[in-house]
């Protein structure tokens, strides 16, 4: 076998082994995208019953049904200085939003909220994430440092 050909085979084999080793050492675990699939739940309504005439009819009482919705977790992807899915979001009290940096450039991003959720901006390295569970109703505004015109508004009901 020619020395050049043997060297090429060894070089290709070595590069292949290194790339397989490096891929196995990666600490990045893809997280499934969680669709906004909150399903509406049925609410109880009072059904009137017939009462014979002559009997006093009690006044109906208003019963406020308690929320039986299971708290949801939503994933907001950050890519190309945008929030994906785009547009504002409406969630329920007790739901959680997770922001994850999927920037193609593998650059860190800073998530900013001016409603006092965090004391300082949140540093998100590539594939890093931060979560927040919303326990109070209100309107919350988020943007990325350097892109304060692209705003994500989350309304908690």
Secondary structure as UniProt FT lines:
FT   HELIX           3..25
FT   TURN            53..54
FT   STRAND          73..79
FT   TURN            80..81
FT   STRAND          82..84
FT   STRAND          89..91
FT   TURN            93..94
FT   STRAND          96..101
FT   TURN            104..105
FT   STRAND          109..113
FT   STRAND          122..124
FT   TURN            126..127
FT   STRAND          129..133
FT   STRAND          138..144
FT   TURN            145..146
FT   STRAND          147..156
//
